Amino acid sequence: MTTTGRTVPAAVFGPETAAGAAHALVLAPVTPRWDGGAFFTPVTQALAEAGLRVTVVDTLSAWDEEIDSLAALADRWRQLLPQYGPVDLLCGNALGGAVAQALLPHLAPHTAALLVSGPARSSTVLEARLTEIADLAASGRSGEALALLNRRVQPHDRRFEPGADTPEPHDPEAGRRLAAGMRMLCGIDLTDAVRAHPGPLLQIVGGHSQLVGHRHTAAADHHRVHVIPGAGMRPHFERTAEVSALVGTFLQEKGLST
């Protein structure tokens, strides 16, 4: 898919043309390069098995040097949304989850939201950790930045063997994406937008996350925040069965599954 000369990488799963199938649009986290939607595989599978058509997009593909904030990136995605047709379920992971929440005021009121480790607000500790990764990436050390990110997405009690995570050589494009994506999550507060959303919302975070945890979420009374005990930033891989069950129940309760 293209817009104003920009290619927006996307992967589609599930029944692409099934009549009556609900459509889920998934916004990706910060990745050093587009992974074809692999970052969300357990959840994508759960959505597709429930009968949804799933479109997964590279959130950072809409970014360029003119965009210096999450609000600006969300505005770019607001302009892109009509190209994907009706969206019944907006999903997001990490940066993608933050962008998804920023888009809630621009969606139909009944639109459901599913977020995995998607921050609605930052904190001093979160910003310091994101900035450390961004600074490494921006200084020509993308391999070290990615190695640090890989450690930070693990549960805080995970032990690492010395030298087990050897940094990759510097990749300028990966460094550019990592630096930009991490910095856009600093200084955000989407609390009002999230709480004002009248549609259903499920946010899933890890109880042992070193980055996005319960304190970084926002929800109205009719929304739900579920903390996965012992999990880090990727509960959908660490506790796949539990997360898939949560997603399945959410879809059934909201009438989105077939």
N, C-alpha and C positions, 0 to 999 in steps of 0.2 A: 504494500500500500504506500502511496506517496502523497505528500502535501507540500505545496510551494517548493518543489524540487527535492524534498527530503524523503528518504525511504524510511518507513516505519516497519521494522521487522515484526512479523506476527506468525503465530502457529495456531492452528485450529484443531480441536479435538472433539470427539463425540459426533452426534448426528447433525451434520452441517445443514441439511435441508429438511429435516423432519418437521412436519406440520405440528404447530403447537409447542415445539420444544422451547423451553426458556433459554435465554442467552446470558452467559456469564462472561464478563470482560475482566481479565486479570492483568494488573500492572506489576511489572517486575521490580525487584530490589536493585541496589547498585551491584552490578557485576562487571568484571574487567572487560568482558566481551559478551555479546548475545549468545545465550546457551540454548536457544530454541525452546525455552520453556521448561527445561529440566529442573530448575530451582523449585518448581511447584508440583512436581510429578505426583506425589501421593494425593494432594488435594485435587489436582486436575482429574486424576483417575476417579476419585470419589464423585466429583461433579458429573463427569461423563457417564459413569455407571448409573447415576440417578436420572439420566436422560437429558441433561443439559448440553447445549452446544457451547463450547468453551473457546474463546479467543484469548490468547496470551500475547501480550505486547511488551516490547523493550521500552520501559519508561524513559530511559535516558536517550533514546533515539530522537526524541522531540527537543532535546537540549542543544543549545549552542552558546557561544560566548556572550550573546545578548541577554541570556537568562542568568540572573545572579541570585535568585531566591526561589524558595518553594512556591510562593504565590505566583511568580512569573511562569514557572514550569506548569503549575496547575492551570493557569490561564491558557497556555499553549494547548494543553490536553483538552480543555473545555472546547476549544475551536475544532479539535480533531474528533471529538466524540460522535458527531452526526455521521461520520463516515462508517461507523461500525453498526449502524442501525439501532433498533431498540435494545436497551440493556436492562435485564431484569435483576441481575446480581452483579454488583461491582465488587471486585476482589483486589486485594493488594498485599504485598509482602514487603516489610521494611520501608524503604523509600516509596515503593509503589503503594503501600498502605497509607502513608502520609498524604500522597497525592490524591488517592481515592477519597480520603476524608475531606480534603480541601474542595473536592468536586461535589460533595453532597448537596450544597445549596443549589446547584445547577441541574440536579436530576429530578425526575418525576418523584413526587412524595412517597410513592409506594415502593420505590427501588430498594432492594435489600443490599446490605453491605456485609462482606466477609473479609476480615483482616487477620493477618498472621504477623505478629511482632511489628505492627504498623504504628509508629508513635503519633499521638495527637499533640503531644507537647514534649519539649526537651527539658533537660535539667543540667546543672553545672557539671556533674560527673559524666553524663552522656556526651555533652558537647566537648569536654576535654578528651575523651576517648576517640570521638569521631575526628576531631581536629588533629590529633596525633597521627591518625591514619592518613588524613588528607595532606598533611605537611610532608610526610614521607613520599607520598605519590607525586606531589607537585615538585619535589626536589630531585626527581630523576631516580627514585628508589621504589618503583612500583612493586617490585618483587617483595621487598620488605614490608611495604604497606599491605599487600595482599596476605602475606604470612601473618601479620599482626591481626588483620581482619579475621582470618581463619581461626586464630586463637580466641578472639573476642566473641565469635558467634557460638563457641562451645559453652557448656555450663560452667559456672565459676569454679566448681570443684574438680574440673577435669585436669589431670596431670599430663604433662608433656615431657617426653624424653629429650634431653639436651641434643640439639642438632637434628631432631627428627623433622623439623619443618624448614628445610633449606630454601631460601628465597629464590625465585625465578629471576632470570635476567630482566632488566628494565624494558618495559613495553610502553612507548610514549602514549599510545591511544588508551591503554589500560590505565596509565597514570592520570591521564586527563579525565577519564570517566570516574575513577575512584575519588580524585580530589574534588571534583564538582559535586558528585552525589553526596559525599559525606558532609560537605559544608552546607548544602541546602537543608539538611536536617537540624542545623543549629538555629536556636532562637525562634523556634516555631511554637505556636499555641493555637490549635484548631478546636479548642474546647467548645466554644459557642456554636460553631458550625456543626459539630457532631451532635451535641445535645439538642439542637433544633431540628435534627432530621427526624421526620415522623415515621419513616420506614423502619423495618427490622434491621438489627445490626448485631453481629457476633464478632468479638475480638478475642483472639487466642494468643496468649503470651506464655513464655517459660518462666517458672518460678525461680530458676537459677540463672537467668539471663544476665550477662555482663553488660548488655546494651539496653534494649527496650524491655521494660518490665511493667508491672501493674501501675506503677506511679506515673508512667508516661501515657496512660490511656485516658479516654474520656467517654462517657456514656450517659444517656438519658435513662429514666426509670424503666422504659420498655426495651432497652438494649441489654445485652449480656456481655460481660467480660469473663472469660474462663482462663484460669491460671493452671498450667500443666506442671505439677510438682517435679522438681529436679531437672527440668528441661532448660535449654539455652534459647538462642535466637531461632533455632530451626526445630520446633516441636513436632512439625509434620514429618520430619525424618526420624527424630529421636523416639517419638511415641506415636507412630503412624496409626496404629489401630485405634487409639483413643481419639486422635484428632479426626480421623475418618468417620468415626461414630458420631462425634459432635457435629460435623458438617452434615452428615446424613440426617440426623434428627432436626437440625436447623432447617434444612431444605423441606422436609416433610411438614414441619410445623408451619412454615410460611407458604406451603402450597406450590413449591417450585420443582419438586421431583415428579416423575411420571410413574 
